Amino acid sequence: MTVAGPHGIVVVDKPEGPTSHAVVGRARKAWGTRRVGHAGTLDPLATGVLVLGLGSATRLLGHLSAQGKEYVATIALGVSTSSDDAQGEILRASGATLDATAVEEAMAPWRGIVRQRPSAVSAVRIDGRRAH
């Protein structure tokens, strides 16, 4: 049996700004199908790989979501914001001087498998509403 419509995996380099849901919406329009899903949510501030499944390939997305991920970040030392991200109001800013040894020591707990706490503006749902 042949199923009509496009099928496959599409890798999108998501820019800062749109939600993962918005990217899925654009893909639905571009390929003329409702059967589009994604393997993991990227918050609007996040950039990077967003894997889409089209048609029958949507059932593969759960397997892709279970794979490991790698995050690369730029941080501002000594700055605290209301939302834990670059878009929040700056609550505190102090000078920070560190040497390479101090940075390596501070990063040690973040290497390997880490149980991450979502930021205040994450795409997670709190009381049924998106946090961002």
Backbone as XML, in Angstrom:
<?xml version="1.0"?>
<chain id="A" units="angstrom">
  <residue number="1" name="MET">
    <atom name="N" x="0.842" y="-1.184" z="0.000"/>
    <atom name="CA" x="0.000" y="0.000" z="0.000"/>
    <atom name="C" x="0.885" y="1.244" z="0.000"/>
  </residue>
  <residue number="2" name="THR">
    <atom name="N" x="0.628" y="2.143" z="-0.881"/>
    <atom name="CA" x="1.369" y="3.391" z="-0.965"/>
    <atom name="C" x="0.563" y="4.504" z="-0.314"/>
  </residue>
  <residue number="3" name="VAL">
    <atom name="N" x="1.216" y="5.258" z="0.545"/>
    <atom name="CA" x="0.563" y="6.369" z="1.229"/>
    <atom name="C" x="0.964" y="7.661" z="0.527"/>
  </residue>
  <residue number="4" name="ALA">
    <atom name="N" x="-0.029" y="8.483" z="0.213"/>
    <atom name="CA" x="0.234" y="9.724" z="-0.516"/>
    <atom name="C" x="0.951" y="10.736" z="0.374"/>
  </residue>
  <residue number="5" name="GLY">
    <atom name="N" x="1.652" y="11.634" z="-0.279"/>
    <atom name="CA" x="2.319" y="12.714" z="0.438"/>
    <atom name="C" x="3.790" y="12.438" z="0.661"/>
  </residue>
  <residue number="6" name="PRO">
    <atom name="N" x="4.505" y="13.460" z="1.095"/>
    <atom name="CA" x="5.944" y="13.318" z="1.320"/>
    <atom name="C" x="6.250" y="12.511" z="2.586"/>
  </residue>
  <residue number="7" name="HIS">
    <atom name="N" x="7.364" y="11.791" z="2.552"/>
    <atom name="CA" x="7.820" y="10.992" z="3.694"/>
    <atom name="C" x="9.322" y="11.162" z="3.814"/>
  </residue>
  <residue number="8" name="GLY">
    <atom name="N" x="9.813" y="11.270" z="5.022"/>
    <atom name="CA" x="11.254" y="11.339" z="5.211"/>
    <atom name="C" x="11.635" y="12.176" z="6.411"/>
  </residue>
  <residue number="9" name="ILE">
    <atom name="N" x="12.931" y="12.297" z="6.581"/>
    <atom name="CA" x="13.511" y="13.069" z="7.677"/>
    <atom name="C" x="14.122" y="14.333" z="7.076"/>
  </residue>
  <residue number="10" name="VAL">
    <atom name="N" x="13.847" y="15.470" z="7.707"/>
    <atom name="CA" x="14.396" y="16.753" z="7.279"/>
    <atom name="C" x="15.156" y="17.343" z="8.459"/>
  </residue>
  <residue number="11" name="VAL">
    <atom name="N" x="16.378" y="17.759" z="8.231"/>
    <atom name="CA" x="17.188" y="18.384" z="9.282"/>
    <atom name="C" x="17.178" y="19.888" z="9.042"/>
  </residue>
  <residue number="12" name="VAL">
    <atom name="N" x="16.708" y="20.628" z="10.040"/>
    <atom name="CA" x="16.569" y="22.083" z="9.938"/>
    <atom name="C" x="17.582" y="22.738" z="10.881"/>
  </residue>
  <residue number="13" name="ASP">
    <atom name="N" x="18.282" y="23.750" z="10.386"/>
    <atom name="CA" x="19.149" y="24.567" z="11.235"/>
    <atom name="C" x="18.286" y="25.723" z="11.734"/>
  </residue>
  <residue number="14" name="LYS">
    <atom name="N" x="17.641" y="25.529" z="12.904"/>
    <atom name="CA" x="16.690" y="26.507" z="13.419"/>
    <atom name="C" x="17.409" y="27.767" z="13.891"/>
  </residue>
  <residue number="15" name="PRO">
    <atom name="N" x="16.994" y="28.927" z="13.393"/>
    <atom name="CA" x="17.590" y="30.182" z="13.872"/>
    <atom name="C" x="16.940" y="30.631" z="15.176"/>
  </residue>
  <residue number="16" name="GLU">
    <atom name="N" x="17.511" y="31.620" z="15.814"/>
    <atom name="CA" x="16.912" y="32.215" z="17.011"/>
    <atom name="C" x="15.614" y="32.907" z="16.610"/>
  </residue>
  <residue number="17" name="GLY">
    <atom name="N" x="14.593" y="32.749" z="17.402"/>
    <atom name="CA" x="13.329" y="33.438" z="17.142"/>
    <atom name="C" x="12.138" y="32.511" z="17.088"/>
  </residue>
  <residue number="18" name="PRO">
    <atom name="N" x="11.996" y="31.723" z="16.011"/>
    <atom name="CA" x="10.794" y="30.896" z="15.925"/>
    <atom name="C" x="10.804" y="29.735" z="16.919"/>
  </residue>
  <residue number="19" name="THR">
    <atom name="N" x="9.600" y="29.332" z="17.331"/>
    <atom name="CA" x="9.460" y="28.146" z="18.168"/>
    <atom name="C" x="9.588" y="26.918" z="17.277"/>
  </residue>
  <residue number="20" name="SER">
    <atom name="N" x="9.791" y="25.764" z="17.889"/>
    <atom name="CA" x="9.822" y="24.509" z="17.127"/>
    <atom name="C" x="8.477" y="24.304" z="16.430"/>
  </residue>
  <residue number="21" name="HIS">
    <atom name="N" x="7.398" y="24.660" z="17.123"/>
    <atom name="CA" x="6.062" y="24.517" z="16.543"/>
    <atom name="C" x="5.912" y="25.384" z="15.286"/>
  </residue>
  <residue number="22" name="ALA">
    <atom name="N" x="6.476" y="26.590" z="15.301"/>
    <atom name="CA" x="6.412" y="27.469" z="14.132"/>
    <atom name="C" x="7.173" y="26.863" z="12.955"/>
  </residue>
  <residue number="23" name="VAL">
    <atom name="N" x="8.310" y="26.227" z="13.232"/>
    <atom name="CA" x="9.092" y="25.571" z="12.172"/>
    <atom name="C" x="8.283" y="24.418" z="11.576"/>
  </residue>
  <residue number="24" name="VAL">
    <atom name="N" x="7.613" y="23.648" z="12.431"/>
    <atom name="CA" x="6.755" y="22.564" z="11.962"/>
    <atom name="C" x="5.639" y="23.141" z="11.079"/>
  </residue>
  <residue number="25" name="GLY">
    <atom name="N" x="5.055" y="24.252" z="11.488"/>
    <atom name="CA" x="4.010" y="24.893" z="10.695"/>
    <atom name="C" x="4.493" y="25.293" z="9.310"/>
  </residue>
  <residue number="26" name="ARG">
    <atom name="N" x="5.701" y="25.818" z="9.239"/>
    <atom name="CA" x="6.272" y="26.205" z="7.944"/>
    <atom name="C" x="6.509" y="24.970" z="7.074"/>
  </residue>
  <residue number="27" name="ALA">
    <atom name="N" x="6.966" y="23.885" z="7.706"/>
    <atom name="CA" x="7.198" y="22.642" z="6.960"/>
    <atom name="C" x="5.885" y="22.077" z="6.431"/>
  </residue>
  <residue number="28" name="ARG">
    <atom name="N" x="4.831" y="22.132" z="7.243"/>
    <atom name="CA" x="3.518" y="21.648" z="6.793"/>
    <atom name="C" x="3.064" y="22.404" z="5.547"/>
  </residue>
  <residue number="29" name="LYS">
    <atom name="N" x="3.269" y="23.705" z="5.581"/>
    <atom name="CA" x="2.881" y="24.535" z="4.440"/>
    <atom name="C" x="3.754" y="24.222" z="3.211"/>
  </residue>
  <residue number="30" name="ALA">
    <atom name="N" x="5.068" y="24.125" z="3.428"/>
    <atom name="CA" x="6.006" y="23.905" z="2.321"/>
    <atom name="C" x="5.777" y="22.562" z="1.624"/>
  </residue>
  <residue number="31" name="TRP">
    <atom name="N" x="5.480" y="21.518" z="2.415"/>
    <atom name="CA" x="5.310" y="20.181" z="1.831"/>
    <atom name="C" x="3.852" y="19.799" z="1.645"/>
  </residue>
  <residue number="32" name="GLY">
    <atom name="N" x="2.948" y="20.682" z="2.024"/>
    <atom name="CA" x="1.531" y="20.425" z="1.814"/>
    <atom name="C" x="0.995" y="19.219" z="2.557"/>
  </residue>
  <residue number="33" name="THR">
    <atom name="N" x="1.423" y="19.025" z="3.801"/>
    <atom name="CA" x="0.944" y="17.895" z="4.595"/>
    <atom name="C" x="0.792" y="18.290" z="6.051"/>
  </residue>
  <residue number="34" name="ARG">
    <atom name="N" x="-0.149" y="17.650" z="6.736"/>
    <atom name="CA" x="-0.328" y="17.865" z="8.173"/>
    <atom name="C" x="0.590" y="16.946" z="8.968"/>
  </residue>
  <residue number="35" name="ARG">
    <atom name="N" x="1.068" y="15.863" z="8.353"/>
    <atom name="CA" x="1.861" y="14.871" z="9.071"/>
    <atom name="C" x="3.322" y="15.308" z="9.153"/>
  </residue>
  <residue number="36" name="VAL">
    <atom name="N" x="3.597" y="16.223" z="10.057"/>
    <atom name="CA" x="4.951" y="16.709" z="10.326"/>
    <atom name="C" x="5.117" y="16.756" z="11.840"/>
  </residue>
  <residue number="37" name="GLY">
    <atom name="N" x="6.224" y="16.227" z="12.333"/>
    <atom name="CA" x="6.532" y="16.294" z="13.750"/>
    <atom name="C" x="7.999" y="16.609" z="13.937"/>
  </residue>
  <residue number="38" name="HIS">
    <atom name="N" x="8.420" y="16.803" z="15.191"/>
    <atom name="CA" x="9.830" y="17.100" z="15.444"/>
    <atom name="C" x="10.351" y="16.259" z="16.599"/>
  </residue>
  <residue number="39" name="ALA">
    <atom name="N" x="11.644" y="16.023" z="16.592"/>
    <atom name="CA" x="12.306" y="15.184" z="17.610"/>
    <atom name="C" x="12.965" y="16.087" z="18.640"/>
  </residue>
  <residue number="40" name="GLY">
    <atom name="N" x="12.192" y="16.637" z="19.548"/>
    <atom name="CA" x="12.758" y="17.481" z="20.600"/>
    <atom name="C" x="12.500" y="18.946" z="20.330"/>
  </residue>
  <residue number="41" name="THR">
    <atom name="N" x="12.166" y="19.661" z="21.368"/>
    <atom name="CA" x="11.818" y="21.072" z="21.263"/>
    <atom name="C" x="13.030" y="21.957" z="21.500"/>
  </residue>
  <residue number="42" name="LEU">
    <atom name="N" x="13.168" y="22.977" z="20.675"/>
    <atom name="CA" x="14.172" y="24.021" z="20.904"/>
    <atom name="C" x="13.427" y="25.296" z="21.281"/>
  </residue>
  <residue number="43" name="ASP">
    <atom name="N" x="13.813" y="25.898" z="22.378"/>
    <atom name="CA" x="13.201" y="27.153" z="22.797"/>
    <atom name="C" x="13.458" y="28.231" z="21.746"/>
  </residue>
  <residue number="44" name="PRO">
    <atom name="N" x="12.638" y="29.284" z="21.722"/>
    <atom name="CA" x="12.837" y="30.339" z="20.724"/>
    <atom name="C" x="14.248" y="30.949" z="20.716"/>
  </residue>
  <residue number="45" name="LEU">
    <atom name="N" x="14.891" y="31.072" z="21.881"/>
    <atom name="CA" x="16.256" y="31.633" z="21.915"/>
    <atom name="C" x="17.312" y="30.669" z="21.381"/>
  </residue>
  <residue number="46" name="ALA">
    <atom name="N" x="17.005" y="29.379" z="21.394"/>
    <atom name="CA" x="17.984" y="28.372" z="20.984"/>
    <atom name="C" x="18.113" y="28.310" z="19.474"/>
  </residue>
  <residue number="47" name="THR">
    <atom name="N" x="19.338" y="28.079" z="19.025"/>
    <atom name="CA" x="19.605" y="27.823" z="17.610"/>
    <atom name="C" x="20.161" y="26.415" z="17.516"/>
  </residue>
  <residue number="48" name="GLY">
    <atom name="N" x="20.027" y="25.811" z="16.366"/>
    <atom name="CA" x="20.623" y="24.492" z="16.193"/>
    <atom name="C" x="19.744" y="23.527" z="15.432"/>
  </residue>
  <residue number="49" name="VAL">
    <atom name="N" x="20.108" y="22.261" z="15.527"/>
    <atom name="CA" x="19.476" y="21.213" z="14.741"/>
    <atom name="C" x="18.097" y="20.864" z="15.298"/>
  </residue>
  <residue number="50" name="LEU">
    <atom name="N" x="17.112" y="20.925" z="14.432"/>
    <atom name="CA" x="15.758" y="20.475" z="14.732"/>
    <atom name="C" x="15.419" y="19.428" z="13.671"/>
  </residue>
  <residue number="51" name="VAL">
    <atom name="N" x="15.214" y="18.196" z="14.115"/>
    <atom name="CA" x="14.939" y="17.099" z="13.188"/>
    <atom name="C" x="13.433" y="16.967" z="13.013"/>
  </residue>
  <residue number="52" name="LEU">
    <atom name="N" x="12.990" y="17.037" z="11.753"/>
    <atom name="CA" x="11.572" y="16.905" z="11.427"/>
    <atom name="C" x="11.325" y="15.558" z="10.760"/>
  </residue>
  <residue number="53" name="GLY">
    <atom name="N" x="10.168" y="14.997" z="11.010"/>
    <atom name="CA" x="9.727" y="13.797" z="10.309"/>
    <atom name="C" x="8.503" y="14.141" z="9.497"/>
  </residue>
  <residue number="54" name="LEU">
    <atom name="N" x="8.476" y="13.695" z="8.238"/>
    <atom name="CA" x="7.335" y="13.933" z="7.355"/>
    <atom name="C" x="6.639" y="12.614" z="7.069"/>
  </residue>
  <residue number="55" name="GLY">
    <atom name="N" x="5.315" y="12.631" z="7.068"/>
    <atom name="CA" x="4.548" y="11.442" z="6.725"/>
    <atom name="C" x="4.841" y="10.276" z="7.647"/>
  </residue>
  <residue number="56" name="SER">
    <atom name="N" x="5.056" y="9.107" z="7.049"/>
    <atom name="CA" x="5.267" y="7.900" z="7.843"/>
    <atom name="C" x="6.558" y="7.954" z="8.667"/>
  </residue>
  <residue number="57" name="ALA">
    <atom name="N" x="7.473" y="8.846" z="8.336"/>
    <atom name="CA" x="8.728" y="8.971" z="9.085"/>
    <atom name="C" x="8.516" y="9.593" z="10.464"/>
  </residue>
  <residue number="58" name="THR">
    <atom name="N" x="7.330" y="10.154" z="10.717"/>
    <atom name="CA" x="7.079" y="10.740" z="12.039"/>
    <atom name="C" x="7.192" y="9.692" z="13.142"/>
  </residue>
  <residue number="59" name="ARG">
    <atom name="N" x="6.918" y="8.423" z="12.828"/>
    <atom name="CA" x="7.000" y="7.387" z="13.874"/>
    <atom name="C" x="8.441" y="7.065" z="14.263"/>
  </residue>
  <residue number="60" name="LEU">
    <atom name="N" x="9.411" y="7.535" z="13.510"/>
    <atom name="CA" x="10.822" y="7.341" z="13.854"/>
    <atom name="C" x="11.321" y="8.377" z="14.858"/>
  </residue>
  <residue number="61" name="LEU">
    <atom name="N" x="10.590" y="9.457" z="15.023"/>
    <atom name="CA" x="11.069" y="10.582" z="15.822"/>
    <atom name="C" x="11.309" y="10.220" z="17.285"/>
  </residue>
  <residue number="62" name="GLY">
    <atom name="N" x="10.517" y="9.340" z="17.854"/>
    <atom name="CA" x="10.713" y="8.926" z="19.238"/>
    <atom name="C" x="12.078" y="8.276" z="19.445"/>
  </residue>
  <residue number="63" name="HIS">
    <atom name="N" x="12.526" y="7.522" z="18.447"/>
    <atom name="CA" x="13.845" y="6.884" z="18.527"/>
    <atom name="C" x="14.961" y="7.922" z="18.451"/>
  </residue>
  <residue number="64" name="LEU">
    <atom name="N" x="14.760" y="8.948" z="17.647"/>
    <atom name="CA" x="15.774" y="10.005" z="17.524"/>
    <atom name="C" x="15.845" y="10.851" z="18.784"/>
  </residue>
  <residue number="65" name="SER">
    <atom name="N" x="14.696" y="11.103" z="19.420"/>
    <atom name="CA" x="14.666" y="11.917" z="20.643"/>
    <atom name="C" x="15.424" y="11.258" z="21.778"/>
  </residue>
  <residue number="66" name="ALA">
    <atom name="N" x="15.480" y="9.936" z="21.756"/>
    <atom name="CA" x="16.122" y="9.195" z="22.843"/>
    <atom name="C" x="17.647" y="9.218" z="22.753"/>
  </residue>
  <residue number="67" name="GLN">
    <atom name="N" x="18.180" y="9.728" z="21.659"/>
    <atom name="CA" x="19.632" y="9.771" z="21.475"/>
    <atom name="C" x="20.238" y="10.922" z="22.282"/>
  </residue>
  <residue number="68" name="GLY">
    <atom name="N" x="21.542" y="10.860" z="22.490"/>
    <atom name="CA" x="22.235" y="11.897" z="23.247"/>
    <atom name="C" x="22.232" y="13.239" z="22.532"/>
  </residue>
  <residue number="69" name="LYS">
    <atom name="N" x="22.431" y="14.273" z="23.296"/>
    <atom name="CA" x="22.479" y="15.624" z="22.750"/>
    <atom name="C" x="23.731" y="16.318" z="23.264"/>
  </residue>
  <residue number="70" name="GLU">
    <atom name="N" x="24.166" y="17.297" z="22.533"/>
    <atom name="CA" x="25.305" y="18.097" z="22.963"/>
    <atom name="C" x="24.893" y="19.554" z="22.877"/>
  </residue>
  <residue number="71" name="TYR">
    <atom name="N" x="25.222" y="20.315" z="23.908"/>
    <atom name="CA" x="24.885" y="21.724" z="23.948"/>
    <atom name="C" x="26.172" y="22.547" z="23.954"/>
  </residue>
  <residue number="72" name="VAL">
    <atom name="N" x="26.177" y="23.618" z="23.194"/>
    <atom name="CA" x="27.281" y="24.572" z="23.194"/>
    <atom name="C" x="26.673" y="25.910" z="23.588"/>
  </residue>
  <residue number="73" name="ALA">
    <atom name="N" x="27.285" y="26.580" z="24.543"/>
    <atom name="CA" x="26.695" y="27.816" z="25.048"/>
    <atom name="C" x="27.750" y="28.903" z="25.203"/>
  </residue>
  <residue number="74" name="THR">
    <atom name="N" x="27.304" y="30.123" z="25.142"/>
    <atom name="CA" x="28.115" y="31.290" z="25.470"/>
    <atom name="C" x="27.530" y="31.858" z="26.747"/>
  </residue>
  <residue number="75" name="ILE">
    <atom name="N" x="28.380" y="32.098" z="27.729"/>
    <atom name="CA" x="27.887" y="32.595" z="29.004"/>
    <atom name="C" x="28.519" y="33.944" z="29.336"/>
  </residue>
  <residue number="76" name="ALA">
    <atom name="N" x="27.787" y="34.725" z="30.118"/>
    <atom name="CA" x="28.299" y="35.987" z="30.634"/>
    <atom name="C" x="28.528" y="35.777" z="32.123"/>
  </residue>
  <residue number="77" name="LEU">
    <atom name="N" x="29.768" y="35.748" z="32.527"/>
    <atom name="CA" x="30.093" y="35.531" z="33.935"/>
    <atom name="C" x="29.755" y="36.757" z="34.764"/>
  </residue>
  <residue number="78" name="GLY">
    <atom name="N" x="29.186" y="36.511" z="35.934"/>
    <atom name="CA" x="28.881" y="37.598" z="36.854"/>
    <atom name="C" x="27.580" y="38.312" z="36.567"/>
  </residue>
  <residue number="79" name="VAL">
    <atom name="N" x="26.751" y="37.785" z="35.642"/>
    <atom name="CA" x="25.484" y="38.427" z="35.294"/>
    <atom name="C" x="24.346" y="37.493" z="35.679"/>
  </residue>
  <residue number="80" name="SER">
    <atom name="N" x="23.342" y="38.044" z="36.342"/>
    <atom name="CA" x="22.157" y="37.295" z="36.729"/>
    <atom name="C" x="20.943" y="38.009" z="36.144"/>
  </residue>
  <residue number="81" name="THR">
    <atom name="N" x="20.044" y="37.258" z="35.480"/>
    <atom name="CA" x="18.852" y="37.870" z="34.892"/>
    <atom name="C" x="17.582" y="37.263" z="35.480"/>
  </residue>
  <residue number="82" name="SER">
    <atom name="N" x="16.475" y="37.935" z="35.282"/>
    <atom name="CA" x="15.180" y="37.509" z="35.818"/>
    <atom name="C" x="14.682" y="36.213" z="35.196"/>
  </residue>
  <residue number="83" name="SER">
    <atom name="N" x="15.193" y="35.866" z="34.016"/>
    <atom name="CA" x="14.692" y="34.688" z="33.312"/>
    <atom name="C" x="15.758" y="33.618" z="33.100"/>
  </residue>
  <residue number="84" name="ASP">
    <atom name="N" x="16.932" y="33.787" z="33.658"/>
    <atom name="CA" x="18.054" y="32.852" z="33.474"/>
    <atom name="C" x="18.557" y="32.797" z="32.036"/>
  </residue>
  <residue number="85" name="ASP">
    <atom name="N" x="18.178" y="33.767" z="31.204"/>
    <atom name="CA" x="18.677" y="33.784" z="29.829"/>
    <atom name="C" x="19.021" y="35.216" z="29.419"/>
  </residue>
  <residue number="86" name="ALA">
    <atom name="N" x="19.460" y="35.364" z="28.180"/>
    <atom name="CA" x="19.922" y="36.673" z="27.703"/>
    <atom name="C" x="18.799" y="37.689" z="27.535"/>
  </residue>
  <residue number="87" name="GLN">
    <atom name="N" x="17.553" y="37.240" z="27.458"/>
    <atom name="CA" x="16.450" y="38.178" z="27.238"/>
    <atom name="C" x="15.876" y="38.767" z="28.521"/>
  </residue>
  <residue number="88" name="GLY">
    <atom name="N" x="16.232" y="38.195" z="29.666"/>
    <atom name="CA" x="15.683" y="38.675" z="30.925"/>
    <atom name="C" x="16.285" y="39.992" z="31.372"/>
  </residue>
  <residue number="89" name="GLU">
    <atom name="N" x="15.603" y="40.611" z="32.313"/>
    <atom name="CA" x="16.092" y="41.854" z="32.908"/>
    <atom name="C" x="17.317" y="41.537" z="33.772"/>
  </residue>
  <residue number="90" name="ILE">
    <atom name="N" x="18.368" y="42.310" z="33.625"/>
    <atom name="CA" x="19.580" y="42.087" z="34.413"/>
    <atom name="C" x="19.299" y="42.481" z="35.859"/>
  </residue>
  <residue number="91" name="LEU">
    <atom name="N" x="19.463" y="41.506" z="36.742"/>
    <atom name="CA" x="19.228" y="41.736" z="38.162"/>
    <atom name="C" x="20.509" y="42.116" z="38.886"/>
  </residue>
  <residue number="92" name="ARG">
    <atom name="N" x="21.622" y="41.555" z="38.415"/>
    <atom name="CA" x="22.905" y="41.798" z="39.075"/>
    <atom name="C" x="24.001" y="41.608" z="38.033"/>
  </residue>
  <residue number="93" name="ALA">
    <atom name="N" x="24.976" y="42.483" z="38.050"/>
    <atom name="CA" x="26.136" y="42.358" z="37.166"/>
    <atom name="C" x="27.372" y="42.761" z="37.953"/>
  </residue>
  <residue number="94" name="SER">
    <atom name="N" x="28.298" y="41.855" z="38.019"/>
    <atom name="CA" x="29.546" y="42.143" z="38.721"/>
    <atom name="C" x="30.703" y="41.654" z="37.869"/>
  </residue>
  <residue number="95" name="GLY">
    <atom name="N" x="31.821" y="42.265" z="38.056"/>
    <atom name="CA" x="32.999" y="41.843" z="37.314"/>
    <atom name="C" x="33.392" y="40.427" z="37.705"/>
  </residue>
  <residue number="96" name="ALA">
    <atom name="N" x="33.897" y="39.686" z="36.763"/>
    <atom name="CA" x="34.319" y="38.313" z="37.045"/>
    <atom name="C" x="35.674" y="38.084" z="36.384"/>
  </residue>
  <residue number="97" name="THR">
    <atom name="N" x="36.639" y="37.712" z="37.184"/>
    <atom name="CA" x="37.961" y="37.406" z="36.670"/>
    <atom name="C" x="38.299" y="35.979" z="37.071"/>
  </residue>
  <residue number="98" name="LEU">
    <atom name="N" x="38.504" y="35.137" z="36.098"/>
    <atom name="CA" x="38.811" y="33.734" z="36.359"/>
    <atom name="C" x="39.981" y="33.294" z="35.499"/>
  </residue>
  <residue number="99" name="ASP">
    <atom name="N" x="40.730" y="32.357" z="36.015"/>
    <atom name="CA" x="41.777" y="31.768" z="35.183"/>
    <atom name="C" x="41.256" y="30.430" z="34.645"/>
  </residue>
  <residue number="100" name="ALA">
    <atom name="N" x="41.979" y="29.817" z="33.732"/>
    <atom name="CA" x="41.547" y="28.581" z="33.085"/>
    <atom name="C" x="41.309" y="27.461" z="34.097"/>
  </residue>
  <residue number="101" name="THR">
    <atom name="N" x="42.122" y="27.376" z="35.132"/>
    <atom name="CA" x="41.956" y="26.333" z="36.147"/>
    <atom name="C" x="40.628" y="26.497" z="36.878"/>
  </residue>
  <residue number="102" name="ALA">
    <atom name="N" x="40.281" y="27.716" z="37.245"/>
    <atom name="CA" x="39.017" y="27.974" z="37.933"/>
    <atom name="C" x="37.820" y="27.626" z="37.048"/>
  </residue>
  <residue number="103" name="VAL">
    <atom name="N" x="37.918" y="27.934" z="35.760"/>
    <atom name="CA" x="36.828" y="27.607" z="34.826"/>
    <atom name="C" x="36.678" y="26.092" z="34.716"/>
  </residue>
  <residue number="104" name="GLU">
    <atom name="N" x="37.783" y="25.368" z="34.570"/>
    <atom name="CA" x="37.736" y="23.902" z="34.485"/>
    <atom name="C" x="37.115" y="23.301" z="35.740"/>
  </residue>
  <residue number="105" name="GLU">
    <atom name="N" x="37.468" y="23.815" z="36.906"/>
    <atom name="CA" x="36.899" y="23.317" z="38.163"/>
    <atom name="C" x="35.398" y="23.594" z="38.238"/>
  </residue>
  <residue number="106" name="ALA">
    <atom name="N" x="34.996" y="24.784" z="37.820"/>
    <atom name="CA" x="33.577" y="25.149" z="37.868"/>
    <atom name="C" x="32.745" y="24.331" z="36.879"/>
  </residue>
  <residue number="107" name="MET">
    <atom name="N" x="33.343" y="23.932" z="35.776"/>
    <atom name="CA" x="32.609" y="23.174" z="34.754"/>
    <atom name="C" x="32.564" y="21.678" z="35.039"/>
  </residue>
  <residue number="108" name="ALA">
    <atom name="N" x="33.366" y="21.188" z="35.946"/>
    <atom name="CA" x="33.435" y="19.749" z="36.232"/>
    <atom name="C" x="32.067" y="19.111" z="36.487"/>
  </residue>
  <residue number="109" name="PRO">
    <atom name="N" x="31.188" y="19.714" z="37.295"/>
    <atom name="CA" x="29.879" y="19.086" z="37.536"/>
    <atom name="C" x="28.983" y="19.026" z="36.299"/>
  </residue>
  <residue number="110" name="TRP">
    <atom name="N" x="29.311" y="19.796" z="35.261"/>
    <atom name="CA" x="28.486" y="19.853" z="34.059"/>
    <atom name="C" x="28.964" y="18.921" z="32.962"/>
  </residue>
  <residue number="111" name="ARG">
    <atom name="N" x="29.954" y="18.123" z="33.226"/>
    <atom name="CA" x="30.455" y="17.170" z="32.233"/>
    <atom name="C" x="29.803" y="15.814" z="32.458"/>
  </residue>
  <residue number="112" name="GLY">
    <atom name="N" x="29.527" y="15.106" z="31.373"/>
    <atom name="CA" x="28.903" y="13.793" z="31.486"/>
    <atom name="C" x="27.394" y="13.901" z="31.471"/>
  </residue>
  <residue number="113" name="ILE">
    <atom name="N" x="26.726" y="12.940" z="32.086"/>
    <atom name="CA" x="25.267" y="12.925" z="32.124"/>
    <atom name="C" x="24.794" y="13.862" z="33.226"/>
  </residue>
  <residue number="114" name="VAL">
    <atom name="N" x="23.944" y="14.818" z="32.849"/>
    <atom name="CA" x="23.483" y="15.849" z="33.777"/>
    <atom name="C" x="21.961" y="15.897" z="33.755"/>
  </residue>
  <residue number="115" name="ARG">
    <atom name="N" x="21.347" y="15.892" z="34.903"/>
    <atom name="CA" x="19.893" y="16.082" z="35.006"/>
    <atom name="C" x="19.673" y="17.586" z="35.051"/>
  </residue>
  <residue number="116" name="GLN">
    <atom name="N" x="19.160" y="18.133" z="33.975"/>
    <atom name="CA" x="19.073" y="19.571" z="33.797"/>
    <atom name="C" x="17.757" y="20.127" z="34.330"/>
  </residue>
  <residue number="117" name="ARG">
    <atom name="N" x="17.812" y="21.279" z="34.989"/>
    <atom name="CA" x="16.623" y="22.005" z="35.420"/>
    <atom name="C" x="16.277" y="23.011" z="34.330"/>
  </residue>
  <residue number="118" name="PRO">
    <atom name="N" x="15.062" y="22.928" z="33.769"/>
    <atom name="CA" x="14.698" y="23.886" z="32.718"/>
    <atom name="C" x="14.731" y="25.317" z="33.246"/>
  </residue>
  <residue number="119" name="SER">
    <atom name="N" x="15.103" y="26.255" z="32.392"/>
    <atom name="CA" x="15.135" y="27.661" z="32.783"/>
    <atom name="C" x="13.718" y="28.178" z="32.983"/>
  </residue>
  <residue number="120" name="ALA">
    <atom name="N" x="13.618" y="29.360" z="33.534"/>
    <atom name="CA" x="12.313" y="29.969" z="33.829"/>
    <atom name="C" x="11.490" y="30.198" z="32.565"/>
  </residue>
  <residue number="121" name="VAL">
    <atom name="N" x="12.121" y="30.288" z="31.419"/>
    <atom name="CA" x="11.398" y="30.542" z="30.175"/>
    <atom name="C" x="11.502" y="29.363" z="29.212"/>
  </residue>
  <residue number="122" name="SER">
    <atom name="N" x="11.624" y="28.180" z="29.725"/>
    <atom name="CA" x="11.741" y="26.977" z="28.915"/>
    <atom name="C" x="10.415" y="26.645" z="28.239"/>
  </residue>
  <residue number="123" name="ALA">
    <atom name="N" x="10.451" y="25.744" z="27.268"/>
    <atom name="CA" x="9.234" y="25.300" z="26.578"/>
    <atom name="C" x="8.452" y="24.277" z="27.393"/>
  </residue>
  <residue number="124" name="VAL">
    <atom name="N" x="8.953" y="23.909" z="28.574"/>
    <atom name="CA" x="8.215" y="22.963" z="29.407"/>
    <atom name="C" x="6.893" y="23.592" z="29.841"/>
  </residue>
  <residue number="125" name="ARG">
    <atom name="N" x="5.956" y="22.735" z="30.207"/>
    <atom name="CA" x="4.656" y="23.219" z="30.660"/>
    <atom name="C" x="4.612" y="23.252" z="32.191"/>
  </residue>
  <residue number="126" name="ILE">
    <atom name="N" x="4.115" y="24.351" z="32.715"/>
    <atom name="CA" x="3.915" y="24.517" z="34.154"/>
    <atom name="C" x="2.438" y="24.849" z="34.340"/>
  </residue>
  <residue number="127" name="ASP">
    <atom name="N" x="1.735" y="24.017" z="35.065"/>
    <atom name="CA" x="0.282" y="24.192" z="35.240"/>
    <atom name="C" x="-0.438" y="24.290" z="33.900"/>
  </residue>
  <residue number="128" name="GLY">
    <atom name="N" x="0.005" y="23.476" z="32.932"/>
    <atom name="CA" x="-0.660" y="23.426" z="31.635"/>
    <atom name="C" x="-0.314" y="24.528" z="30.661"/>
  </residue>
  <residue number="129" name="ARG">
    <atom name="N" x="0.605" y="25.446" z="31.040"/>
    <atom name="CA" x="0.983" y="26.551" z="30.158"/>
    <atom name="C" x="2.470" y="26.508" z="29.890"/>
  </residue>
  <residue number="130" name="ARG">
    <atom name="N" x="2.877" y="26.885" z="28.688"/>
    <atom name="CA" x="4.290" y="26.942" z="28.360"/>
    <atom name="C" x="4.972" y="27.993" z="29.231"/>
  </residue>
  <residue number="131" name="ALA">
    <atom name="N" x="6.180" y="27.689" z="29.684"/>
    <atom name="CA" x="6.888" y="28.613" z="30.564"/>
    <atom name="C" x="7.441" y="29.821" z="29.808"/>
  </residue>
  <residue number="132" name="HIS">
    <atom name="N" x="7.736" y="29.671" z="28.508"/>
    <atom name="CA" x="8.362" y="30.797" z="27.784"/>
    <atom name="C" x="7.391" y="31.819" z="27.293"/>
  </residue>
</chain>
